[in-house]
């Protein structure tokens, strides 16, 4: 299945049928950007982003590792959360945004990309081996998903996603949904 405009549109439309978190994702994508910009969020709002990053994979991420990251993240003081989020919002470059977020316990570059997706959904997408792998299978990326992704890796991934969105005349979220669903199906999902 090529990443043609009609394919991306169909997959994006089918996504809610196979991703049980689709409704809550939509709710958070609608509410979190403004909530985070205004500083009107609680601890649970930002914990949800970390939980979502792993749980959206529907059990495909090792449970013990997921719990360890979530536990490390819960150790952050609220003031540290505010400082990191404010820093990411104020930063002008992707690198600086990720660096601000990575000051938090439990946030590496990959989890940081989930924060970026909910801070600025019109500009950023979460990145994991699943979405990267689909882009690679479709000839959009040459390299396998790195063990420790760099900012340059993320920027390359993001540029491919943005190119896909332009080519298919879809927004980034639709492209994410299509990539996620192709990855889910290739891993044996329904």
Buried (B, 14 or more C-beta within 10 A) or exposed (E): EEBEEEBBBBBBEBBBEBBEEBEEBEEBEEBBBEBBBEEEBEEEBBBBBBBBBBBBBBEBBEEEEBEEBBEBBEEBEEEEBEBBBBBBBEBEEBBBBBBBBBEBBBBBBBBBBBBBBBBBBEEBBBBBBBBBBBBBBBEBBEEEBBEEBEBEBBBBBBEBBBEBBEEBEBEBBBBBBBBBBBBBBEEEBE
